[in-house]
Amino acid sequence: MKWLNEVSSFLRNVRAEIKKVSWPSQSEVITMTILILGMVILLSGYIGGVDLVYRRIIEQILSL
């Protein structure tokens, strides 16, 4: 039954550590989520635009 004592000790330690965590507030989570989604949209548009420009340049070069 040594493993049972080890498992229960581990779970007690996990619980103690979880109590020490500084959790963000709901408004912080919402703000960061909106910020991340905005950055994903902006970067996707930028990368898509650059890809479109390079593709057109390469098509022009290959059509010569």
CHARMM-style PDB file with segment names, atoms N, HN, CA, C and O in Angstrom:
ATOM      1  N   MET     1       0.807  -1.198   0.000  1.00  0.00      PROA
ATOM      2  CA  MET     1       0.000   0.000   0.000  1.00  0.00      PROA
ATOM      3  C   MET     1       0.850   1.262   0.000  1.00  0.00      PROA
ATOM      4  O   MET     1       0.338   2.362   0.208  1.00  0.00      PROA
ATOM      5  N   LYS     2       2.153   1.102  -0.234  1.00  0.00      PROA
ATOM      6  HN  LYS     2       2.569   0.209  -0.403  1.00  0.00      PROA
ATOM      7  CA  LYS     2       3.022   2.264  -0.274  1.00  0.00      PROA
ATOM      8  C   LYS     2       2.647   3.190  -1.427  1.00  0.00      PROA
ATOM      9  O   LYS     2       2.688   4.411  -1.281  1.00  0.00      PROA
ATOM     10  N   TRP     3       2.283   2.614  -2.572  1.00  0.00      PROA
ATOM     11  HN  TRP     3       2.250   1.621  -2.690  1.00  0.00      PROA
ATOM     12  CA  TRP     3       1.937   3.430  -3.730  1.00  0.00      PROA
ATOM     13  C   TRP     3       0.698   4.278  -3.464  1.00  0.00      PROA
ATOM     14  O   TRP     3       0.592   5.395  -3.969  1.00  0.00      PROA
ATOM     15  N   LEU     4      -0.250   3.748  -2.666  1.00  0.00      PROA
ATOM     16  HN  LEU     4      -0.164   2.840  -2.256  1.00  0.00      PROA
ATOM     17  CA  LEU     4      -1.454   4.502  -2.334  1.00  0.00      PROA
ATOM     18  C   LEU     4      -1.109   5.732  -1.505  1.00  0.00      PROA
ATOM     19  O   LEU     4      -1.669   6.807  -1.720  1.00  0.00      PROA
ATOM     20  N   ASN     5      -0.184   5.575  -0.555  1.00  0.00      PROA
ATOM     21  HN  ASN     5       0.271   4.702  -0.381  1.00  0.00      PROA
ATOM     22  CA  ASN     5       0.265   6.710   0.253  1.00  0.00      PROA
ATOM     23  C   ASN     5       0.978   7.738  -0.616  1.00  0.00      PROA
ATOM     24  O   ASN     5       0.816   8.942  -0.419  1.00  0.00      PROA
ATOM     25  N   GLU     6       1.773   7.261  -1.581  1.00  0.00      PROA
ATOM     26  HN  GLU     6       1.905   6.283  -1.741  1.00  0.00      PROA
ATOM     27  CA  GLU     6       2.482   8.180  -2.474  1.00  0.00      PROA
ATOM     28  C   GLU     6       1.513   8.956  -3.359  1.00  0.00      PROA
ATOM     29  O   GLU     6       1.678  10.157  -3.568  1.00  0.00      PROA
ATOM     30  N   VAL     7       0.510   8.269  -3.871  1.00  0.00      PROA
ATOM     31  HN  VAL     7       0.375   7.293  -3.701  1.00  0.00      PROA
ATOM     32  CA  VAL     7      -0.479   8.932  -4.721  1.00  0.00      PROA
ATOM     33  C   VAL     7      -1.257   9.970  -3.921  1.00  0.00      PROA
ATOM     34  O   VAL     7      -1.460  11.088  -4.395  1.00  0.00      PROA
ATOM     35  N   SER     8      -1.691   9.619  -2.723  1.00  0.00      PROA
ATOM     36  HN  SER     8      -1.527   8.711  -2.338  1.00  0.00      PROA
ATOM     37  CA  SER     8      -2.459  10.574  -1.925  1.00  0.00      PROA
ATOM     38  C   SER     8      -1.583  11.755  -1.500  1.00  0.00      PROA
ATOM     39  O   SER     8      -2.067  12.884  -1.423  1.00  0.00      PROA
ATOM     40  N   SER     9      -0.313  11.506  -1.226  1.00  0.00      PROA
ATOM     41  HN  SER     9       0.080  10.589  -1.289  1.00  0.00      PROA
ATOM     42  CA  SER     9       0.602  12.593  -0.897  1.00  0.00      PROA
ATOM     43  C   SER     9       0.801  13.505  -2.105  1.00  0.00      PROA
ATOM     44  O   SER     9       0.826  14.728  -1.963  1.00  0.00      PROA
ATOM     45  N   PHE    10       0.941  12.929  -3.264  1.00  0.00      PROA
ATOM     46  HN  PHE    10       0.921  11.936  -3.380  1.00  0.00      PROA
ATOM     47  CA  PHE    10       1.085  13.711  -4.484  1.00  0.00      PROA
ATOM     48  C   PHE    10      -0.142  14.592  -4.710  1.00  0.00      PROA
ATOM     49  O   PHE    10      -0.006  15.773  -5.028  1.00  0.00      PROA
ATOM     50  N   LEU    11      -1.327  14.032  -4.549  1.00  0.00      PROA
ATOM     51  HN  LEU    11      -1.438  13.073  -4.291  1.00  0.00      PROA
ATOM     52  CA  LEU    11      -2.550  14.797  -4.763  1.00  0.00      PROA
ATOM     53  C   LEU    11      -2.702  15.915  -3.739  1.00  0.00      PROA
ATOM     54  O   LEU    11      -3.198  16.992  -4.071  1.00  0.00      PROA
ATOM     55  N   ARG    12      -2.283  15.673  -2.501  1.00  0.00      PROA
ATOM     56  HN  ARG    12      -1.881  14.798  -2.231  1.00  0.00      PROA
ATOM     57  CA  ARG    12      -2.314  16.746  -1.493  1.00  0.00      PROA
ATOM     58  C   ARG    12      -1.365  17.870  -1.873  1.00  0.00      PROA
ATOM     59  O   ARG    12      -1.687  19.046  -1.708  1.00  0.00      PROA
ATOM     60  N   ASN    13      -0.191  17.506  -2.383  1.00  0.00      PROA
ATOM     61  HN  ASN    13       0.071  16.550  -2.517  1.00  0.00      PROA
ATOM     62  CA  ASN    13       0.775  18.520  -2.812  1.00  0.00      PROA
ATOM     63  C   ASN    13       0.257  19.310  -4.011  1.00  0.00      PROA
ATOM     64  O   ASN    13       0.451  20.523  -4.086  1.00  0.00      PROA
ATOM     65  N   VAL    14      -0.398  18.632  -4.942  1.00  0.00      PROA
ATOM     66  HN  VAL    14      -0.556  17.646  -4.881  1.00  0.00      PROA
ATOM     67  CA  VAL    14      -0.977  19.311  -6.099  1.00  0.00      PROA
ATOM     68  C   VAL    14      -2.036  20.307  -5.633  1.00  0.00      PROA
ATOM     69  O   VAL    14      -2.077  21.442  -6.105  1.00  0.00      PROA
ATOM     70  N   ARG    15      -2.871  19.888  -4.726  1.00  0.00      PROA
ATOM     71  HN  ARG    15      -2.838  18.966  -4.342  1.00  0.00      PROA
ATOM     72  CA  ARG    15      -3.919  20.772  -4.211  1.00  0.00      PROA
ATOM     73  C   ARG    15      -3.325  21.993  -3.519  1.00  0.00      PROA
ATOM     74  O   ARG    15      -3.826  23.105  -3.687  1.00  0.00      PROA
ATOM     75  N   ALA    16      -2.267  21.797  -2.746  1.00  0.00      PROA
ATOM     76  HN  ALA    16      -1.860  20.894  -2.610  1.00  0.00      PROA
ATOM     77  CA  ALA    16      -1.616  22.915  -2.065  1.00  0.00      PROA
ATOM     78  C   ALA    16      -1.002  23.885  -3.061  1.00  0.00      PROA
ATOM     79  O   ALA    16      -1.071  25.098  -2.862  1.00  0.00      PROA
ATOM     80  N   GLU    17      -0.402  23.372  -4.129  1.00  0.00      PROA
ATOM     81  HN  GLU    17      -0.345  22.386  -4.291  1.00  0.00      PROA
ATOM     82  CA  GLU    17       0.206  24.236  -5.134  1.00  0.00      PROA
ATOM     83  C   GLU    17      -0.856  24.998  -5.931  1.00  0.00      PROA
ATOM     84  O   GLU    17      -0.658  26.164  -6.274  1.00  0.00      PROA
ATOM     85  N   ILE    18      -1.972  24.346  -6.223  1.00  0.00      PROA
ATOM     86  HN  ILE    18      -2.133  23.399  -5.944  1.00  0.00      PROA
ATOM     87  CA  ILE    18      -3.053  25.007  -6.962  1.00  0.00      PROA
ATOM     88  C   ILE    18      -3.598  26.187  -6.165  1.00  0.00      PROA
ATOM     89  O   ILE    18      -3.985  27.197  -6.753  1.00  0.00      PROA
ATOM     90  N   LYS    19      -3.633  26.081  -4.861  1.00  0.00      PROA
ATOM     91  HN  LYS    19      -3.318  25.260  -4.383  1.00  0.00      PROA
ATOM     92  CA  LYS    19      -4.113  27.186  -4.025  1.00  0.00      PROA
ATOM     93  C   LYS    19      -3.176  28.386  -4.082  1.00  0.00      PROA
ATOM     94  O   LYS    19      -3.599  29.510  -3.812  1.00  0.00      PROA
ATOM     95  N   LYS    20      -1.909  28.167  -4.429  1.00  0.00      PROA
ATOM     96  HN  LYS    20      -1.565  27.254  -4.649  1.00  0.00      PROA
ATOM     97  CA  LYS    20      -0.931  29.254  -4.497  1.00  0.00      PROA
ATOM     98  C   LYS    20      -0.978  30.010  -5.832  1.00  0.00      PROA
ATOM     99  O   LYS    20      -0.399  31.090  -5.951  1.00  0.00      PROA
ATOM    100  N   VAL    21      -1.661  29.453  -6.826  1.00  0.00      PROA
ATOM    101  HN  VAL    21      -2.132  28.576  -6.730  1.00  0.00      PROA
ATOM    102  CA  VAL    21      -1.682  30.046  -8.157  1.00  0.00      PROA
ATOM    103  C   VAL    21      -2.475  31.347  -8.132  1.00  0.00      PROA
ATOM    104  O   VAL    21      -3.532  31.432  -7.508  1.00  0.00      PROA
ATOM    105  N   SER    22      -1.953  32.353  -8.817  1.00  0.00      PROA
ATOM    106  HN  SER    22      -1.094  32.283  -9.325  1.00  0.00      PROA
ATOM    107  CA  SER    22      -2.653  33.628  -8.956  1.00  0.00      PROA
ATOM    108  C   SER    22      -3.453  33.581 -10.252  1.00  0.00      PROA
ATOM    109  O   SER    22      -2.897  33.765 -11.335  1.00  0.00      PROA
ATOM    110  N   TRP    23      -4.742  33.339 -10.145  1.00  0.00      PROA
ATOM    111  HN  TRP    23      -5.193  33.190  -9.265  1.00  0.00      PROA
ATOM    112  CA  TRP    23      -5.594  33.191 -11.311  1.00  0.00      PROA
ATOM    113  C   TRP    23      -6.014  34.553 -11.826  1.00  0.00      PROA
ATOM    114  O   TRP    23      -6.279  35.447 -11.023  1.00  0.00      PROA
ATOM    115  N   PRO    24      -6.086  34.745 -13.148  1.00  0.00      PROA
ATOM    116  CA  PRO    24      -6.517  36.031 -13.703  1.00  0.00      PROA
ATOM    117  C   PRO    24      -8.016  36.232 -13.483  1.00  0.00      PROA
ATOM    118  O   PRO    24      -8.779  35.274 -13.359  1.00  0.00      PROA
ATOM    119  N   SER    25      -8.415  37.505 -13.439  1.00  0.00      PROA
ATOM    120  HN  SER    25      -7.796  38.283 -13.540  1.00  0.00      PROA
ATOM    121  CA  SER    25      -9.837  37.801 -13.294  1.00  0.00      PROA
ATOM    122  C   SER    25     -10.554  37.556 -14.623  1.00  0.00      PROA
ATOM    123  O   SER    25      -9.920  37.378 -15.662  1.00  0.00      PROA
ATOM    124  N   GLN    26     -11.874  37.551 -14.569  1.00  0.00      PROA
ATOM    125  HN  GLN    26     -12.390  37.696 -13.724  1.00  0.00      PROA
ATOM    126  CA  GLN    26     -12.658  37.307 -15.783  1.00  0.00      PROA
ATOM    127  C   GLN    26     -12.420  38.414 -16.801  1.00  0.00      PROA
ATOM    128  O   GLN    26     -12.332  38.143 -17.999  1.00  0.00      PROA
ATOM    129  N   SER    27     -12.317  39.651 -16.344  1.00  0.00      PROA
ATOM    130  HN  SER    27     -12.389  39.871 -15.371  1.00  0.00      PROA
ATOM    131  CA  SER    27     -12.095  40.752 -17.287  1.00  0.00      PROA
ATOM    132  C   SER    27     -10.714  40.651 -17.938  1.00  0.00      PROA
ATOM    133  O   SER    27     -10.563  40.995 -19.110  1.00  0.00      PROA
ATOM    134  N   GLU    28      -9.710  40.185 -17.200  1.00  0.00      PROA
ATOM    135  HN  GLU    28      -9.833  39.905 -16.248  1.00  0.00      PROA
ATOM    136  CA  GLU    28      -8.385  39.987 -17.785  1.00  0.00      PROA
ATOM    137  C   GLU    28      -8.415  38.896 -18.845  1.00  0.00      PROA
ATOM    138  O   GLU    28      -7.793  39.037 -19.898  1.00  0.00      PROA
ATOM    139  N   VAL    29      -9.125  37.823 -18.579  1.00  0.00      PROA
ATOM    140  HN  VAL    29      -9.630  37.709 -17.724  1.00  0.00      PROA
ATOM    141  CA  VAL    29      -9.228  36.721 -19.539  1.00  0.00      PROA
ATOM    142  C   VAL    29      -9.925  37.197 -20.814  1.00  0.00      PROA
ATOM    143  O   VAL    29      -9.483  36.883 -21.920  1.00  0.00      PROA
ATOM    144  N   ILE    30     -11.005  37.947 -20.661  1.00  0.00      PROA
ATOM    145  HN  ILE    30     -11.364  38.202 -19.763  1.00  0.00      PROA
ATOM    146  CA  ILE    30     -11.735  38.445 -21.831  1.00  0.00      PROA
ATOM    147  C   ILE    30     -10.857  39.398 -22.635  1.00  0.00      PROA
ATOM    148  O   ILE    30     -10.801  39.304 -23.861  1.00  0.00      PROA
ATOM    149  N   THR    31     -10.165  40.322 -21.947  1.00  0.00      PROA
ATOM    150  HN  THR    31     -10.210  40.398 -20.951  1.00  0.00      PROA
ATOM    151  CA  THR    31      -9.304  41.277 -22.629  1.00  0.00      PROA
ATOM    152  C   THR    31      -8.197  40.567 -23.402  1.00  0.00      PROA
ATOM    153  O   THR    31      -7.957  40.889 -24.566  1.00  0.00      PROA
ATOM    154  N   MET    32      -7.531  39.624 -22.789  1.00  0.00      PROA
ATOM    155  HN  MET    32      -7.726  39.362 -21.843  1.00  0.00      PROA
ATOM    156  CA  MET    32      -6.442  38.903 -23.453  1.00  0.00      PROA
ATOM    157  C   MET    32      -6.959  38.048 -24.611  1.00  0.00      PROA
ATOM    158  O   MET    32      -6.285  37.920 -25.634  1.00  0.00      PROA
ATOM    159  N   THR    33      -8.143  37.467 -24.459  1.00  0.00      PROA
ATOM    160  HN  THR    33      -8.690  37.571 -23.629  1.00  0.00      PROA
ATOM    161  CA  THR    33      -8.721  36.663 -25.539  1.00  0.00      PROA
ATOM    162  C   THR    33      -9.007  37.532 -26.755  1.00  0.00      PROA
ATOM    163  O   THR    33      -8.700  37.150 -27.884  1.00  0.00      PROA
ATOM    164  N   ILE    34      -9.600  38.710 -26.523  1.00  0.00      PROA
ATOM    165  HN  ILE    34      -9.849  39.021 -25.605  1.00  0.00      PROA
ATOM    166  CA  ILE    34      -9.891  39.629 -27.623  1.00  0.00      PROA
ATOM    167  C   ILE    34      -8.591  40.090 -28.281  1.00  0.00      PROA
ATOM    168  O   ILE    34      -8.508  40.167 -29.507  1.00  0.00      PROA
ATOM    169  N   LEU    35      -7.585  40.393 -27.475  1.00  0.00      PROA
ATOM    170  HN  LEU    35      -7.652  40.330 -26.479  1.00  0.00      PROA
ATOM    171  CA  LEU    35      -6.294  40.826 -28.011  1.00  0.00      PROA
ATOM    172  C   LEU    35      -5.666  39.737 -28.884  1.00  0.00      PROA
ATOM    173  O   LEU    35      -5.173  40.019 -29.976  1.00  0.00      PROA
ATOM    174  N   ILE    36      -5.687  38.516 -28.409  1.00  0.00      PROA
ATOM    175  HN  ILE    36      -6.087  38.286 -27.522  1.00  0.00      PROA
ATOM    176  CA  ILE    36      -5.090  37.409 -29.163  1.00  0.00      PROA
ATOM    177  C   ILE    36      -5.854  37.157 -30.461  1.00  0.00      PROA
ATOM    178  O   ILE    36      -5.244  36.956 -31.511  1.00  0.00      PROA
ATOM    179  N   LEU    37      -7.179  37.167 -30.396  1.00  0.00      PROA
ATOM    180  HN  LEU    37      -7.675  37.331 -29.544  1.00  0.00      PROA
ATOM    181  CA  LEU    37      -7.965  36.965 -31.620  1.00  0.00      PROA
ATOM    182  C   LEU    37      -7.713  38.085 -32.626  1.00  0.00      PROA
ATOM    183  O   LEU    37      -7.615  37.830 -33.826  1.00  0.00      PROA
ATOM    184  N   GLY    38      -7.607  39.320 -32.144  1.00  0.00      PROA
ATOM    185  HN  GLY    38      -7.686  39.527 -31.168  1.00  0.00      PROA
ATOM    186  CA  GLY    38      -7.296  40.437 -33.029  1.00  0.00      PROA
ATOM    187  C   GLY    38      -5.949  40.271 -33.701  1.00  0.00      PROA
ATOM    188  O   GLY    38      -5.819  40.506 -34.902  1.00  0.00      PROA
ATOM    189  N   MET    39      -4.942  39.866 -32.934  1.00  0.00      PROA
ATOM    190  HN  MET    39      -5.047  39.676 -31.958  1.00  0.00      PROA
ATOM    191  CA  MET    39      -3.609  39.658 -33.499  1.00  0.00      PROA
ATOM    192  C   MET    39      -3.605  38.527 -34.515  1.00  0.00      PROA
ATOM    193  O   MET    39      -2.927  38.617 -35.538  1.00  0.00      PROA
ATOM    194  N   VAL    40      -4.354  37.464 -34.245  1.00  0.00      PROA
ATOM    195  HN  VAL    40      -4.905  37.391 -33.413  1.00  0.00      PROA
ATOM    196  CA  VAL    40      -4.437  36.345 -35.192  1.00  0.00      PROA
ATOM    197  C   VAL    40      -5.065  36.812 -36.502  1.00  0.00      PROA
ATOM    198  O   VAL    40      -4.599  36.452 -37.583  1.00  0.00      PROA
ATOM    199  N   ILE    41      -6.121  37.612 -36.404  1.00  0.00      PROA
ATOM    200  HN  ILE    41      -6.500  37.904 -35.526  1.00  0.00      PROA
ATOM    201  CA  ILE    41      -6.779  38.114 -37.615  1.00  0.00      PROA
ATOM    202  C   ILE    41      -5.837  39.032 -38.391  1.00  0.00      PROA
ATOM    203  O   ILE    41      -5.711  38.903 -39.609  1.00  0.00      PROA
ATOM    204  N   LEU    42      -5.173  39.960 -37.693  1.00  0.00      PROA
ATOM    205  HN  LEU    42      -5.276  40.064 -36.704  1.00  0.00      PROA
ATOM    206  CA  LEU    42      -4.243  40.873 -38.364  1.00  0.00      PROA
ATOM    207  C   LEU    42      -3.093  40.129 -39.039  1.00  0.00      PROA
ATOM    208  O   LEU    42      -2.769  40.398 -40.196  1.00  0.00      PROA
ATOM    209  N   LEU    43      -2.485  39.208 -38.324  1.00  0.00      PROA
ATOM    210  HN  LEU    43      -2.748  38.990 -37.384  1.00  0.00      PROA
ATOM    211  CA  LEU    43      -1.357  38.473 -38.895  1.00  0.00      PROA
ATOM    212  C   LEU    43      -1.793  37.567 -40.044  1.00  0.00      PROA
ATOM    213  O   LEU    43      -1.058  37.401 -41.017  1.00  0.00      PROA
ATOM    214  N   SER    44      -2.973  36.988 -39.935  1.00  0.00      PROA
ATOM    215  HN  SER    44      -3.570  37.123 -39.145  1.00  0.00      PROA
ATOM    216  CA  SER    44      -3.476  36.160 -41.039  1.00  0.00      PROA
ATOM    217  C   SER    44      -3.675  37.000 -42.288  1.00  0.00      PROA
ATOM    218  O   SER    44      -3.325  36.576 -43.389  1.00  0.00      PROA
ATOM    219  N   GLY    45      -4.238  38.195 -42.118  1.00  0.00      PROA
ATOM    220  HN  GLY    45      -4.523  38.539 -41.224  1.00  0.00      PROA
ATOM    221  CA  GLY    45      -4.417  39.089 -43.262  1.00  0.00      PROA
ATOM    222  C   GLY    45      -3.095  39.510 -43.858  1.00  0.00      PROA
ATOM    223  O   GLY    45      -2.948  39.557 -45.079  1.00  0.00      PROA
ATOM    224  N   TYR    46      -2.131  39.816 -43.007  1.00  0.00      PROA
ATOM    225  HN  TYR    46      -2.251  39.778 -42.015  1.00  0.00      PROA
ATOM    226  CA  TYR    46      -0.810  40.227 -43.490  1.00  0.00      PROA
ATOM    227  C   TYR    46      -0.132  39.101 -44.258  1.00  0.00      PROA
ATOM    228  O   TYR    46       0.368  39.309 -45.364  1.00  0.00      PROA
ATOM    229  N   ILE    47      -0.116  37.920 -43.675  1.00  0.00      PROA
ATOM    230  HN  ILE    47      -0.521  37.751 -42.777  1.00  0.00      PROA
ATOM    231  CA  ILE    47       0.534  36.776 -44.328  1.00  0.00      PROA
ATOM    232  C   ILE    47      -0.189  36.427 -45.631  1.00  0.00      PROA
ATOM    233  O   ILE    47       0.454  36.117 -46.634  1.00  0.00      PROA
ATOM    234  N   GLY    48      -1.521  36.476 -45.619  1.00  0.00      PROA
ATOM    235  HN  GLY    48      -2.044  36.728 -44.805  1.00  0.00      PROA
ATOM    236  CA  GLY    48      -2.278  36.208 -46.844  1.00  0.00      PROA
ATOM    237  C   GLY    48      -1.983  37.238 -47.912  1.00  0.00      PROA
ATOM    238  O   GLY    48      -1.874  36.893 -49.088  1.00  0.00      PROA
ATOM    239  N   GLY    49      -1.852  38.512 -47.521  1.00  0.00      PROA
ATOM    240  HN  GLY    49      -1.941  38.792 -46.565  1.00  0.00      PROA
ATOM    241  CA  GLY    49      -1.533  39.564 -48.480  1.00  0.00      PROA
ATOM    242  C   GLY    49      -0.154  39.408 -49.079  1.00  0.00      PROA
ATOM    243  O   GLY    49       0.030  39.556 -50.287  1.00  0.00      PROA
ATOM    244  N   VAL    50       0.810  39.110 -48.236  1.00  0.00      PROA
ATOM    245  HN  VAL    50       0.661  38.989 -47.255  1.00  0.00      PROA
ATOM    246  CA  VAL    50       2.179  38.902 -48.727  1.00  0.00      PROA
ATOM    247  C   VAL    50       2.219  37.706 -49.665  1.00  0.00      PROA
ATOM    248  O   VAL    50       2.894  37.744 -50.694  1.00  0.00      PROA
ATOM    249  N   ASP    51       1.503  36.651 -49.317  1.00  0.00      PROA
ATOM    250  HN  ASP    51       0.954  36.621 -48.482  1.00  0.00      PROA
ATOM    251  CA  ASP    51       1.463  35.467 -50.173  1.00  0.00      PROA
ATOM    252  C   ASP    51       0.864  35.808 -51.536  1.00  0.00      PROA
ATOM    253  O   ASP    51       1.368  35.369 -52.570  1.00  0.00      PROA
ATOM    254  N   LEU    52      -0.208  36.590 -51.531  1.00  0.00      PROA
ATOM    255  HN  LEU    52      -0.617  36.946 -50.691  1.00  0.00      PROA
ATOM    256  CA  LEU    52      -0.848  36.985 -52.783  1.00  0.00      PROA
ATOM    257  C   LEU    52       0.098  37.809 -53.650  1.00  0.00      PROA
ATOM    258  O   LEU    52       0.184  37.584 -54.858  1.00  0.00      PROA
ATOM    259  N   VAL    53       0.803  38.753 -53.049  1.00  0.00      PROA
ATOM    260  HN  VAL    53       0.733  38.935 -52.068  1.00  0.00      PROA
ATOM    261  CA  VAL    53       1.740  39.593 -53.802  1.00  0.00      PROA
ATOM    262  C   VAL    53       2.861  38.740 -54.398  1.00  0.00      PROA
ATOM    263  O   VAL    53       3.167  38.859 -55.584  1.00  0.00      PROA
ATOM    264  N   TYR    54       3.469  37.886 -53.584  1.00  0.00      PROA
ATOM    265  HN  TYR    54       3.220  37.789 -52.621  1.00  0.00      PROA
ATOM    266  CA  TYR    54       4.554  37.046 -54.090  1.00  0.00      PROA
ATOM    267  C   TYR    54       4.072  36.096 -55.182  1.00  0.00      PROA
ATOM    268  O   TYR    54       4.794  35.837 -56.144  1.00  0.00      PROA
ATOM    269  N   ARG    55       2.856  35.576 -55.035  1.00  0.00      PROA
ATOM    270  HN  ARG    55       2.269  35.786 -54.253  1.00  0.00      PROA
ATOM    271  CA  ARG    55       2.342  34.668 -56.055  1.00  0.00      PROA
ATOM    272  C   ARG    55       2.166  35.399 -57.390  1.00  0.00      PROA
ATOM    273  O   ARG    55       2.497  34.865 -58.448  1.00  0.00      PROA
ATOM    274  N   ARG    56       1.648  36.609 -57.326  1.00  0.00      PROA
ATOM    275  HN  ARG    56       1.379  37.043 -56.466  1.00  0.00      PROA
ATOM    276  CA  ARG    56       1.466  37.384 -58.565  1.00  0.00      PROA
ATOM    277  C   ARG    56       2.809  37.727 -59.199  1.00  0.00      PROA
ATOM    278  O   ARG    56       2.947  37.688 -60.422  1.00  0.00      PROA
ATOM    279  N   ILE    57       3.805  38.063 -58.370  1.00  0.00      PROA
ATOM    280  HN  ILE    57       3.694  38.094 -57.377  1.00  0.00      PROA
ATOM    281  CA  ILE    57       5.145  38.367 -58.897  1.00  0.00      PROA
ATOM    282  C   ILE    57       5.728  37.142 -59.584  1.00  0.00      PROA
ATOM    283  O   ILE    57       6.269  37.243 -60.685  1.00  0.00      PROA
ATOM    284  N   ILE    58       5.621  35.998 -58.946  1.00  0.00      PROA
ATOM    285  HN  ILE    58       5.182  35.916 -58.052  1.00  0.00      PROA
ATOM    286  CA  ILE    58       6.161  34.763 -59.520  1.00  0.00      PROA
ATOM    287  C   ILE    58       5.409  34.389 -60.794  1.00  0.00      PROA
ATOM    288  O   ILE    58       6.020  33.926 -61.757  1.00  0.00      PROA
ATOM    289  N   GLU    59       4.084  34.583 -60.811  1.00  0.00      PROA
ATOM    290  HN  GLU    59       3.587  34.959 -60.029  1.00  0.00      PROA
ATOM    291  CA  GLU    59       3.326  34.291 -62.033  1.00  0.00      PROA
ATOM    292  C   GLU    59       3.771  35.195 -63.160  1.00  0.00      PROA
ATOM    293  O   GLU    59       3.857  34.745 -64.303  1.00  0.00      PROA
ATOM    294  N   GLN    60       4.055  36.454 -62.877  1.00  0.00      PROA
ATOM    295  HN  GLN    60       3.984  36.819 -61.949  1.00  0.00      PROA
ATOM    296  CA  GLN    60       4.525  37.391 -63.921  1.00  0.00      PROA
ATOM    297  C   GLN    60       5.894  36.966 -64.439  1.00  0.00      PROA
ATOM    298  O   GLN    60       6.147  37.016 -65.643  1.00  0.00      PROA
ATOM    299  N   ILE    61       6.777  36.546 -63.531  1.00  0.00      PROA
ATOM    300  HN  ILE    61       6.571  36.506 -62.553  1.00  0.00      PROA
ATOM    301  CA  ILE    61       8.113  36.124 -63.945  1.00  0.00      PROA
ATOM    302  C   ILE    61       8.042  34.861 -64.797  1.00  0.00      PROA
ATOM    303  O   ILE    61       8.738  34.758 -65.807  1.00  0.00      PROA
ATOM    304  N   LEU    62       7.212  33.906 -64.403  1.00  0.00      PROA
ATOM    305  HN  LEU    62       6.646  33.990 -63.583  1.00  0.00      PROA
ATOM    306  CA  LEU    62       7.109  32.643 -65.138  1.00  0.00      PROA
ATOM    307  C   LEU    62       6.389  32.798 -66.478  1.00  0.00      PROA
ATOM    308  O   LEU    62       6.576  31.973 -67.372  1.00  0.00      PROA
ATOM    309  N   SER    63       5.583  33.825 -66.629  1.00  0.00      PROA
ATOM    310  HN  SER    63       5.431  34.496 -65.903  1.00  0.00      PROA
ATOM    311  CA  SER    63       4.869  33.999 -67.897  1.00  0.00      PROA
ATOM    312  C   SER    63       5.699  34.690 -68.964  1.00  0.00      PROA
ATOM    313  O   SER    63       5.243  34.842 -70.097  1.00  0.00      PROA
ATOM    314  N   LEU    64       6.907  35.112 -68.623  1.00  0.00      PROA
ATOM    315  HN  LEU    64       7.278  34.989 -67.703  1.00  0.00      PROA
ATOM    316  CA  LEU    64       7.772  35.789 -69.611  1.00  0.00      PROA
ATOM    317  C   LEU    64       8.259  34.859 -70.683  1.00  0.00      PROA
ATOM    318  OT1 LEU    64       8.991  35.279 -71.579  1.00  0.00      PROA
TER     319      LEU     64
END
